[in-house]
Amino acid sequence: MNEFQARVVRRSFEEIWPIVDQVATLFYYRLFQSAPRLRSCFLGDVVEQRRWFVTALTALVASSGDLKTSNGELAKLLEGRIA
């Protein structure tokens, strides 16, 4: 991703931030509508899962354009979340 693309991603994320919980809710709704079998992968608290999604998305956006940082941030977030 070049710097221009990274700025576009960050600006877009800033625009959706006021409704980020709705975005997360819609994400999971559409995910489970298109792939119902994935619902069994998310057995925990739905609200907590949405919070985690927003945290992961925020980390990705903050490091957009820097794949090494993105991968490191995601690895930290995933610790203890995957069996």
N, CA, C and O of each residue as an XYZ file, in Angstrom:
332
protein
N       0.858     -1.165      0.000
C       0.000      0.000      0.000
C       0.907      1.232      0.000
O       1.831      1.341      0.806
N       0.629      2.136     -0.903
C       1.438      3.361     -0.926
C       0.870      4.384      0.066
O      -0.188      4.164      0.655
N       1.575      5.488      0.244
C       1.179      6.487      1.239
C      -0.186      7.103      0.938
O      -0.965      7.346      1.860
N      -0.484      7.355     -0.316
C      -1.791      7.903     -0.676
C      -2.903      6.942     -0.266
O      -3.896      7.357      0.332
N      -2.740      5.668     -0.586
C      -3.750      4.667     -0.229
C      -3.899      4.567      1.287
O      -5.013      4.436      1.795
N      -2.786      4.627      2.005
C      -2.837      4.565      3.470
C      -3.611      5.755      4.031
O      -4.392      5.596      4.968
N      -3.402      6.945      3.467
C      -4.151      8.132      3.921
C      -5.644      7.968      3.652
O      -6.469      8.343      4.484
N      -5.991      7.414      2.504
C      -7.404      7.196      2.170
C      -8.029      6.227      3.176
O      -9.148      6.449      3.637
N      -7.320      5.169      3.512
C      -7.827      4.198      4.488
C      -8.035      4.878      5.840
O      -9.088      4.730      6.459
N      -7.028      5.623      6.293
C      -7.152      6.296      7.592
C      -8.286      7.318      7.596
O      -9.036      7.403      8.568
N      -8.418      8.090      6.529
C      -9.491      9.087      6.444
C     -10.869      8.405      6.437
O     -11.799      8.868      7.098
N     -10.986      7.321      5.698
C     -12.259      6.584      5.655
C     -12.614      6.038      7.028
O     -13.772      6.083      7.445
N     -11.612      5.523      7.726
C     -11.867      4.982      9.060
C     -12.315      6.079     10.015
O     -13.211      5.865     10.831
N     -11.699      7.253      9.916
C     -12.127      8.386     10.749
C     -13.583      8.738     10.489
O     -14.308      9.120     11.407
N     -14.008      8.611      9.247
C     -15.394      8.947      8.906
C     -16.393      7.956      9.482
O     -17.509      8.339      9.834
N     -16.013      6.691      9.583
C     -16.957      5.701     10.132
C     -16.842      5.569     11.648
O     -17.674      4.910     12.272
N     -15.818      6.189     12.253
C     -15.598      6.018     13.691
C     -16.836      6.322     14.532
O     -17.102      5.579     15.477
N     -17.605      7.368     14.243
C     -18.789      7.635     15.071
C     -19.805      6.485     15.099
O     -20.595      6.382     16.038
N     -19.788      5.634     14.088
C     -20.745      4.521     14.041
C     -20.017      3.178     13.996
O     -20.536      2.204     13.450
N     -18.820      3.130     14.568
C     -17.990      1.931     14.437
C     -18.657      0.687     15.051
O     -18.459     -0.418     14.547
N     -19.435      0.844     16.119
C     -20.120     -0.318     16.697
C     -21.167     -0.858     15.726
O     -21.336     -2.071     15.603
N     -21.866      0.040     15.041
C     -22.836     -0.399     14.033
C     -22.122     -1.108     12.875
O     -22.622     -2.097     12.339
N     -20.961     -0.593     12.502
C     -20.184     -1.218     11.431
C     -19.785     -2.633     11.840
O     -19.894     -3.563     11.041
N     -19.326     -2.801     13.072
C     -18.934     -4.124     13.556
C     -20.137     -5.064     13.595
O     -20.032     -6.229     13.212
N     -21.264     -4.563     14.052
C     -22.484     -5.374     14.083
C     -22.874     -5.812     12.680
O     -23.201     -6.977     12.458
N     -22.840     -4.895     11.750
C     -23.174     -5.203     10.358
C     -22.182     -6.190      9.749
O     -22.564     -7.071      8.980
N     -20.897     -6.035     10.100
C     -19.878     -6.961      9.609
C     -20.236     -8.395      9.994
O     -20.257     -9.279      9.137
N     -20.519     -8.633     11.279
C     -20.831     -9.996     11.721
C     -22.167    -10.479     11.160
O     -22.307    -11.654     10.820
N     -23.132     -9.598     11.064
C     -24.418     -9.976     10.472
C     -24.218    -10.493      9.050
O     -24.718    -11.557      8.686
N     -23.482     -9.722      8.256
C     -23.254    -10.123      6.854
C     -22.368    -11.361      6.760
O     -22.579    -12.220      5.903
N     -21.383    -11.447      7.640
C     -20.516    -12.628      7.645
C     -21.339    -13.884      7.882
O     -21.194    -14.869      7.158
N     -22.205    -13.855      8.893
C     -22.997    -15.040      9.219
C     -24.115    -15.289      8.205
O     -24.553    -16.427      8.037
N     -24.573    -14.253      7.541
C     -25.556    -14.441      6.469
C     -24.911    -15.149      5.276
O     -25.512    -16.037      4.671
N     -23.693    -14.750      4.950
C     -23.040    -15.329      3.773
C     -22.347    -16.648      4.067
O     -22.148    -17.457      3.161
N     -21.977    -16.877      5.320
C     -21.287    -18.119      5.680
C     -21.765    -18.575      7.057
O     -21.028    -18.441      8.034
N     -22.974    -19.106      7.155
C     -23.547    -19.489      8.448
C     -22.688    -20.473      9.242
O     -22.720    -20.475     10.473
N     -21.927    -21.300      8.547
C     -21.099    -22.290      9.242
C     -20.017    -21.642     10.110
O     -19.477    -22.284     11.011
N     -19.701    -20.375      9.841
C     -18.677    -19.688     10.628
C     -19.172    -19.265     12.003
O     -18.367    -18.972     12.887
N     -20.486    -19.229     12.192
C     -21.043    -18.799     13.480
C     -20.475    -19.626     14.633
O     -20.255    -19.097     15.723
N     -20.240    -20.895     14.405
C     -19.719    -21.762     15.467
C     -18.287    -21.398     15.868
O     -17.819    -21.841     16.916
N     -17.598    -20.620     15.078
C     -16.235    -20.179     15.413
C     -16.251    -19.026     16.416
O     -15.205    -18.670     16.960
N     -17.407    -18.447     16.664
C     -17.534    -17.271     17.522
C     -18.509    -17.584     18.656
O     -19.657    -17.140     18.639
N     -18.047    -18.345     19.629
C     -18.935    -18.808     20.689
C     -19.006    -17.871     21.891
O     -19.886    -18.019     22.740
N     -18.101    -16.920     21.969
C     -18.059    -16.032     23.131
C     -19.112    -14.948     23.086
O     -20.040    -14.981     22.277
N     -18.945    -13.998     23.966
C     -19.828    -12.840     24.076
C     -19.768    -12.025     22.786
O     -18.691    -11.626     22.343
N     -20.925    -11.785     22.194
C     -21.002    -11.074     20.916
C     -20.500     -9.634     21.051
O     -19.815     -9.132     20.160
N     -20.831     -8.980     22.140
C     -20.391     -7.604     22.355
C     -18.866     -7.575     22.464
O     -18.219     -6.709     21.874
N     -18.295     -8.507     23.206
C     -16.838     -8.580     23.334
C     -16.189     -8.868     21.988
O     -15.132     -8.316     21.681
N     -16.796     -9.711     21.195
C     -16.255    -10.013     19.870
C     -16.257     -8.771     18.991
O     -15.303     -8.541     18.248
N     -17.311     -7.970     19.063
C     -17.354     -6.728     18.288
C     -16.274     -5.759     18.765
O     -15.639     -5.086     17.952
N     -16.065     -5.688     20.078
C     -15.007     -4.822     20.606
C     -13.644     -5.265     20.086
O     -12.818     -4.443     19.689
N     -13.423     -6.574     20.094
C     -12.151     -7.099     19.605
C     -11.983     -6.761     18.123
O     -10.894     -6.372     17.700
N     -13.026     -6.903     17.346
C     -12.975     -6.584     15.923
C     -12.591     -5.115     15.716
O     -11.749     -4.804     14.874
N     -13.201     -4.228     16.475
C     -12.899     -2.799     16.353
C     -11.448     -2.537     16.762
O     -10.759     -1.745     16.118
N     -10.985     -3.188     17.815
C      -9.593     -3.028     18.246
C      -8.631     -3.489     17.160
O      -7.653     -2.806     16.857
N      -8.912     -4.650     16.575
C      -8.052     -5.176     15.512
C      -8.092     -4.268     14.287
O      -7.056     -3.992     13.682
N      -9.269     -3.810     13.927
C      -9.403     -2.923     12.772
C      -8.671     -1.605     13.011
O      -8.027     -1.075     12.106
N      -8.771     -1.083     14.219
C      -8.076      0.156     14.568
C      -6.563     -0.019     14.458
O      -5.869      0.857     13.942
N      -6.058     -1.145     14.941
C      -4.616     -1.409     14.853
C      -4.171     -1.511     13.396
O      -3.119     -0.991     13.023
N      -4.977     -2.183     12.578
C      -4.634     -2.302     11.160
C      -4.621     -0.945     10.463
O      -3.719     -0.643      9.682
N      -5.620     -0.146     10.753
C      -5.700      1.174     10.118
C      -4.541      2.053     10.585
O      -3.934      2.757      9.779
N      -4.235      2.015     11.871
C      -3.156      2.842     12.408
C      -1.815      2.496     11.775
O      -0.952      3.362     11.629
N      -1.640      1.240     11.401
C      -0.366      0.829     10.813
C      -0.486      0.602      9.310
O       0.386     -0.025      8.707
N      -1.550      1.101      8.704
C      -1.724      0.901      7.268
C      -0.523      1.452      6.522
O      -0.050      2.557      6.789
N      -0.053      0.671      5.601
C       1.133      1.039      4.852
C       2.392      0.415      5.418
O       3.445      0.458      4.782
N       2.300     -0.173      6.624
C       3.453     -0.807      7.266
C       3.082     -2.237      7.619
O       2.615     -2.512      8.724
N       3.295     -3.149      6.671
C       2.857     -4.537      6.839
C       3.520     -5.217      8.027
O       2.871     -6.008      8.712
N       4.786     -4.937      8.293
C       5.460     -5.569      9.433
C       4.801     -5.171     10.739
O       4.582     -6.019     11.604
N       4.481     -3.896     10.894
C       3.799     -3.430     12.103
C       2.411     -4.047     12.190
O       1.999     -4.490     13.263
N       1.684     -4.083     11.074
C       0.339     -4.661     11.052
C       0.370     -6.106     11.517
O      -0.431     -6.510     12.359
N       1.287     -6.880     10.974
C       1.379     -8.294     11.345
C       1.716     -8.456     12.819
O       1.157     -9.321     13.492
N       2.627     -7.627     13.328
C       2.996     -7.702     14.742
C       1.839     -7.335     15.650
O       1.604     -7.997     16.661
N       1.120     -6.289     15.297
C      -0.030     -5.863     16.098
C      -1.108     -6.944     16.110
O      -1.675     -7.249     17.159
N      -1.384     -7.516     14.954
C      -2.396     -8.567     14.896
C      -1.970     -9.796     15.682
O      -2.791    -10.418     16.355
N      -0.703    -10.147     15.602
C      -0.214    -11.304     16.358
C      -0.439    -11.094     17.853
O      -0.852    -12.020     18.552
N      -0.173     -9.885     18.350
C      -0.403     -9.587     19.762
C      -1.880     -9.700     20.105
O      -2.241    -10.259     21.141
N      -2.727     -9.176     19.244
C      -4.164     -9.217     19.494
C      -4.718    -10.641     19.485
O      -5.653    -10.964     20.218
N      -4.127    -11.477     18.647
C      -4.623    -12.852     18.515
C      -4.170    -13.779     19.635
O      -4.755    -14.845     19.826
N      -3.146    -13.394     20.373
C      -2.673    -14.245     21.466
C      -3.823    -14.591     22.404
O      -4.503    -13.708     22.929
N      -4.025    -15.866     22.601
C      -5.074    -16.324     23.512
C      -6.467    -16.357     22.902
O      -7.409    -16.790     23.567
N      -6.630    -15.915     21.664
C      -7.957    -15.900     21.038
C      -8.175    -17.102     20.153
O      -9.316    -17.441     19.839
N      -7.107    -17.750     19.746
C      -7.220    -18.891     18.855
C      -6.768    -20.138     19.595
O      -5.676    -20.182     20.160
N      -7.620    -21.142     19.583
C      -7.289    -22.398     20.282
C      -6.339    -23.229     19.469
O      -5.950    -24.317     19.895
